[in-house]
Amino acid sequence: KIKHLQNMTASENKSVLIIGATGRTGLACLRHFASSNYGAVHAFSRDKSKYSQKDAALCTSIIEGNARSTTDLERALSSSAANLVIVSVGNGDDVSKSDI
């Protein structure tokens, strides 16, 4: 299903920002876009130490911040110059209702 996103923009300088990139879905997206040669892959998460060396090496940049902070999100969007944003935030394995 993700393959069609590669043709979303005609821009030669494609850049994806993955918000929540340390979770299961975020890591799967990070690995997919890195392996598909989509373009620059920027990861956004609270703690960059959670990435394995292998996953960190796939990233053009790792931006630390809080997904609930407008300032942090604006900084990530600006610094990544992303033309595709994937939001993959959650609360771990807890599937109870939350305000995320």
Number of C-alpha atoms within 10 A of each C-alpha: 4 8 11 7 11 15 9 11 11 8 9 8 12 18 20 24 27 28 27 22 28 24 19 15 16 22 18 13 20 25 17 15 23 20 11 10 11 18 17 20 25 27 30 27 22 16 13 16 12 13 17 10 9 9 16 17 12 18 18 16 16 24 24 18 20 16 19 10 10 11 12 16 18 11 15 23 20 10 13 22 17 20 14 16 15 16 14 18 19 16 12 8 8 8 8 6 7 8 5 8
